[in-house]
Amino acid sequence: MQQARLIRHIDATECVTRNALAITPPQLVLVAGSVGTIVDRLGDNDAFLVEFGSRGPNQCDWLGVLYASELQAVTDLEQAA
């Protein structure tokens, strides 16, 4: 799966609002530079379903839609490092 780096900070309030999961860890924030996994591409590749804090194949801390303007693709070379 492709990974993407978040290019802006998402505070605790926005994390709760945009999280597709029923339970959000208390005071979870997504810091600029955090790397998440792209689960699905939406529309014309202008939005992505992204998970952060993967704890196995069926668990993560945050799952939601992020837009291309909020993400930077992580290259294969960066992933290997």
C-alpha positions as CSV (number, residue, x, y, z in Angstrom):
1,M,0.0,0.0,0.0
2,Q,1.2,3.5,-0.7
3,Q,2.1,5.8,2.1
4,A,1.6,9.6,2.3
5,R,3.0,12.3,4.6
6,L,0.7,14.8,6.2
7,I,1.7,18.3,5.3
8,R,-0.4,20.2,7.9
9,H,-1.2,19.8,11.6
10,I,-4.7,18.4,12.4
11,D,-5.7,19.3,15.9
12,A,-7.7,17.2,18.4
13,T,-11.1,18.7,17.5
14,E,-10.6,18.3,13.8
15,C,-9.3,14.7,14.3
16,V,-12.5,13.8,16.2
17,T,-14.7,15.5,13.5
18,R,-13.0,13.9,10.5
19,N,-12.3,10.4,12.0
20,A,-14.5,7.7,10.4
21,L,-13.9,5.4,13.3
22,A,-16.5,5.2,16.1
23,I,-13.8,5.7,18.8
24,T,-11.0,8.2,18.6
25,P,-8.1,8.1,21.1
26,P,-8.4,11.0,23.5
27,Q,-6.6,14.2,22.5
28,L,-5.3,12.5,19.3
29,V,-3.6,15.0,17.0
30,L,-2.0,14.4,13.6
31,V,1.2,16.2,13.3
32,A,2.6,17.5,10.1
33,G,5.1,15.0,8.9
34,S,3.2,12.0,10.1
35,V,3.1,9.1,7.6
36,G,-0.2,7.3,7.0
37,T,-1.3,4.6,4.6
38,I,-3.5,5.3,1.7
39,V,-6.4,2.7,1.9
40,D,-8.4,4.0,-1.1
41,R,-8.4,6.7,-3.7
42,L,-11.6,8.8,-4.2
43,G,-12.9,10.9,-7.0
44,D,-10.3,11.9,-9.6
45,N,-7.4,11.1,-7.1
46,D,-8.1,14.4,-5.4
47,A,-9.2,12.7,-2.1
48,F,-7.9,9.7,-0.3
49,L,-9.0,7.4,2.5
50,V,-6.0,7.4,4.8
51,E,-5.2,5.6,8.1
52,F,-2.8,6.6,10.8
53,G,-1.5,4.6,13.7
54,S,-1.9,1.2,12.2
55,R,-1.9,-1.5,14.9
56,G,-2.5,-4.5,12.6
57,P,-4.6,-5.4,9.6
58,N,-7.9,-4.3,11.2
59,Q,-7.0,-1.6,13.7
60,C,-5.8,2.0,13.5
61,D,-6.1,5.2,15.5
62,W,-7.5,7.4,12.8
63,L,-9.2,6.7,9.4
64,G,-10.6,9.5,7.3
65,V,-10.7,11.4,4.1
66,L,-7.8,13.7,3.3
67,Y,-7.3,15.8,0.2
68,A,-4.4,15.9,-2.1
69,S,-3.6,19.4,-0.8
70,E,-3.1,17.9,2.7
71,L,-0.7,15.1,1.6
72,Q,2.6,14.4,0.0
73,A,3.4,11.0,-1.5
74,V,6.1,9.0,0.1
75,T,8.4,7.6,-2.5
76,D,9.5,4.0,-2.6
77,L,13.1,5.1,-1.7
78,E,11.9,6.9,1.4
79,Q,9.8,3.8,2.5
80,A,12.9,1.6,2.1
81,A,15.0,3.8,4.4
